[in-house]
Amino acid sequence: MLRTGLLATVSIAAVFCAGNAAAAQTASQAPAPANSAVSDPTQPGEIGEIIVTAQKRSERISTVPLSITAVSPALLNSTASKNLVELQGIVPGVTFPAPTSYGGSPIVIRGTSGQGTFLEDDPVAVYVDGIYQASNSRFGVSDLTDVQSVEIVRGPQGTLQGRNATAGAILVHTTDPGTSLAGFVRASLAAPYEYRTEAALSVPVSETFDIRLSGDHFYQQGYATNLSDGRHLGGQEATNLRAVLLWHPGSRFTARLALNYQYLANNQAAARWAYTAVNPAGQAVTAPTPYVSLPDALQQQYLDKRLDTNVQSRNVQQSPNAALELHYALGGAEVVSLTGISKAVNTGMTDSDGLGTVGTNGVSLVDAVTGQLRQAYNQGHITGDQETEELRVQSTGNGNFKWLLGAYGSRAYDQFTFNIFNLKESVASNQIIGFQAHQFGYSGAVFADGTYKLTPQLSVTGGLRYTKESKLFQNAFSITNFNSGFTFVGPVVYAPPRSTFNDVSYRAGLNYQATRDLLVYASYSKGYKSGGFNAFGVGPNPAFQPEKLYSAEIGLKSYFMDHKGYVALSAYHNNYNNLQVTAGVPTGGVIIQNAASAKIKGFEIEGRYKLTDQLSLSANAAYTNANYTQFQNAQAVDGSLVNASGNRLPNTPKWQYYVQGDYAVALSPDWKGAASVSWRWRDTINFFGTNATPNLQGAADGEFGARLELTHTRSQVTVALYGKNLNNKRVVAAEQVQFGYPLAFFNQPRVVGIQLAKAF
């Protein structure tokens, strides 16, 4: 593995750094619109200017002292990426595991992992049109249709993006309305059976008012088969609608309102990924055996998407939300207001045991005495309401001092109802454990950030943010035993039911802009993630404490060879304190526990180079060494306490790399063709931070993708063939603990499809 990663890194570095050694020439392109990731090049053979907004203003990427990858609509199209999970490998140092129960998909940046659980926050702050999104397990960014760019910022962003940006931030910018009538329609059909329809239309209502309407519908039948009843598993259905209204009555004032509605229904394909011990005498399933691997033949059966489950796992997520952005120019400065309001509803049922009618040892799971099928499943209903407001005053122009001052406030209310059914699966009786939780959260912050030029080339950056937040948690639970008729009902008295957290996050940096296109920087920053309460917490102290990350980073980024190429390199060393770790509960549910400390160090390189006017190469590589330095009394998969000090952090491959080639050619005055091929690879990962046995790991995964398209330029009609995971690699892509066992979720097999598009 080490040799493979080194060879990939050296090869990529040689391609980009060889060109960079020639020179970093200045260019004269005008800045792109604020929401644009890549503008059109002014000369043939150039790759175009990359514009980012990670520092709350539109800037050329080669002047921003942060590790940023800007994903453009063209890249989303060429890789057939329609959600964040499908961006796996395209961004260095980032892992997007497969969605697990209730749609949770913890995003991991540089070894800093999210939870994918209920009511808890994630360490990757996701913003859509400048508005902070709640935990992705309640409702995540499932759709990337009609977005102008996706910026993935790596490293703590506590100053500019606020709390819960310990690992970094993902900034999604939806497309602005245009000033002329324009749009597109697209339809695609693929095997295994799925289809998608998309459309967007910009309508100039008047000289000062424009509207853009967009939507898509996606249906996936499911790529796995349930041997118990022949149903398809792993499918989903999604509908996304958006309206963006832009009012610009004069040169000083602009108002933008985005109205969104997202609907997602899915049925997860999962299986118990450990040998199951069953007592054939008619009692309960015996003590867990989570570290005993499945027989090879059964592993292959599951990887071939032939599963056996006795409960249909399905959940439905719905989220209407609105984002209002106001800009008012003052002359040398502007006032910016961002107001967000959202509601999320997640309802479903999930198979907890991952078993069918027989255990993995071939013994029947039908109770020998009563004839009852042993089952374990859960039903949940989670809702969240959130309002946010950010107000900033910031400088404009290109003076020696760029500054901003801001204040932020949010209110969130979450409700959580969850019932765990244990029907002679891990106990000798039939019982239900129910939870009803309510959480109120309030957060306020003030912040300041600025960059001052000491000389035309040398500048310093500094930022400070003070955050105060409060969470009030209430929980009642009940235990009902159907066999005895006994019911115990809470509530549980917590001590205390309210927690208040205060934090000061900061960043400081030294930047050397050697030329207009070459930046060298060094920075030190702190990120902060909220503490909170365990949704399944029972007992006198269900709270967990905030986590903090301190990061030192050096980097270089540059355009080179007359804008034929772009390269960015960075290296970092992180001290990660009091990190929040997910652990399973053998009776059902999960908890968050605080580990003492971890150290993470690594480097990343990414870039793009136009070999000819028609042919370009994009690539990246990342090395991440992430381990607990101290984590004693960690709760393992089976509920036992272990010393996890020295273990690797979860969902973090040591090496990963990505290579993509794009070729475009004019075939005639009316026709042009394009082709792209890509290869993504990641190293072995551990799914749990406390154990690293083979069945708790994800194997190294390499996947090949391609796209071939033909466009009639006069009619703007495009037909394309595309494929994902063409080598049909099959791996466990995510795991979570259920009843003391690992439950495995799988990657999507080979997908081959055709797309027809019309632009106007």
Stockholm file with secondary structure:
# STOCKHOLM 1.0

chainA/1-760         MLRTGLLATVSIAAVFCAGNAAAAQTASQAPAPANSAVSDPTQPGEIGEIIVTAQKRSERISTVPLSITAVSPALLNSTASKNLVELQGIVPGVTFPAPTSYGGSPIVIRGTSGQGTFLEDDPVAVYVDGIYQASNSRFGVSDLTDVQSVEIVRGPQGTLQGRNATAGAILVHTTDPGTSLAGFVRASLAAPYEYRTEAALSVPVSETFDIRLSGDHFYQQGYATNLSDGRHLGGQEATNLRAVLLWHPGSRFTARLALNYQYLANNQAAARWAYTAVNPAGQAVTAPTPYVSLPDALQQQYLDKRLDTNVQSRNVQQSPNAALELHYALGGAEVVSLTGISKAVNTGMTDSDGLGTVGTNGVSLVDAVTGQLRQAYNQGHITGDQETEELRVQSTGNGNFKWLLGAYGSRAYDQFTFNIFNLKESVASNQIIGFQAHQFGYSGAVFADGTYKLTPQLSVTGGLRYTKESKLFQNAFSITNFNSGFTFVGPVVYAPPRSTFNDVSYRAGLNYQATRDLLVYASYSKGYKSGGFNAFGVGPNPAFQPEKLYSAEIGLKSYFMDHKGYVALSAYHNNYNNLQVTAGVPTGGVIIQNAASAKIKGFEIEGRYKLTDQLSLSANAAYTNANYTQFQNAQAVDGSLVNASGNRLPNTPKWQYYVQGDYAVALSPDWKGAASVSWRWRDTINFFGTNATPNLQGAADGEFGARLELTHTRSQVTVALYGKNLNNKRVVAAEQVQFGYPLAFFNQPRVVGIQLAKAF
#=GR chainA/1-760 SS CHHHHHHHHHHHHHHHHHHHTTCCCCCCCCCCCTTCSBCCCSSTTCCCCBEECTTSSCEEGGGCCSEEEEECHHHHHHTTCCSGGGGTTTSTTEECCCCCGGGCCCCEETTEECCCCSSCCCSEEEEETTEECCCHHHHCCCCCTTEEEEEEEESCCTTTTCTTCSSEEEEEEECCCCSSSEEEEEEEEEETTEEEEEEEEEEECSSSEEEEEEEEEEEECCSEEETTTCCEESCEEEEEEEEEEEECCSSSEEEEEEEEEEEEEECCCEEECSCCCBCTTSSCBCSCCTTSCCCHHHHHHHHTTEECCSSCCEEEEEEEEEEEEEEEECSSEEEEEEEEEEEEEEEEEEESSCCCSBCTTSCBCBCTTTCCBCEEEEEEEEEEEEEEEEEEEEECSSCSEEEEEEEEEEEEEEEEEEEEEEESSSSSSEEEEEEEEEEEEEEEEEEEEEEEESSSSEEEEEEEEEEEEEEEEEEEEEEEETTTTEEEECCCCCSCSEEEEEEEEEEEEEEEEEETTEEEEEEEEEEEECCEECTTCCSSCCEECCEEEEEEEEEEEEEETTTTEEEEEEEEEEEEESCEEEEECTTSCEEEEECCEEEEEEEEEEEEEESSSSEEEEEEEEEEEEEEEECTTEECTTSCEECCTTCBCTTCCSEEEEEEEEEEEEEETTEEEEEEEEEEEECCEESSSSCCCGGGEECCEEEEEEEEEEEETTTTEEEEEEEESTTCCCCEEEEEEETTEEEEEECCCCEEEEEEEEEC
#=GC SS_cons         CHHHHHHHHHHHHHHHHHHHTTCCCCCCCCCCCTTCSBCCCSSTTCCCCBEECTTSSCEEGGGCCSEEEEECHHHHHHTTCCSGGGGTTTSTTEECCCCCGGGCCCCEETTEECCCCSSCCCSEEEEETTEECCCHHHHCCCCCTTEEEEEEEESCCTTTTCTTCSSEEEEEEECCCCSSSEEEEEEEEEETTEEEEEEEEEEECSSSEEEEEEEEEEEECCSEEETTTCCEESCEEEEEEEEEEEECCSSSEEEEEEEEEEEEEECCCEEECSCCCBCTTSSCBCSCCTTSCCCHHHHHHHHTTEECCSSCCEEEEEEEEEEEEEEEECSSEEEEEEEEEEEEEEEEEEESSCCCSBCTTSCBCBCTTTCCBCEEEEEEEEEEEEEEEEEEEEECSSCSEEEEEEEEEEEEEEEEEEEEEEESSSSSSEEEEEEEEEEEEEEEEEEEEEEEESSSSEEEEEEEEEEEEEEEEEEEEEEEETTTTEEEECCCCCSCSEEEEEEEEEEEEEEEEEETTEEEEEEEEEEEECCEECTTCCSSCCEECCEEEEEEEEEEEEEETTTTEEEEEEEEEEEEESCEEEEECTTSCEEEEECCEEEEEEEEEEEEEESSSSEEEEEEEEEEEEEEEECTTEECTTSCEECCTTCBCTTCCSEEEEEEEEEEEEEETTEEEEEEEEEEEECCEESSSSCCCGGGEECCEEEEEEEEEEEETTTTEEEEEEEESTTCCCCEEEEEEETTEEEEEECCCCEEEEEEEEEC
//
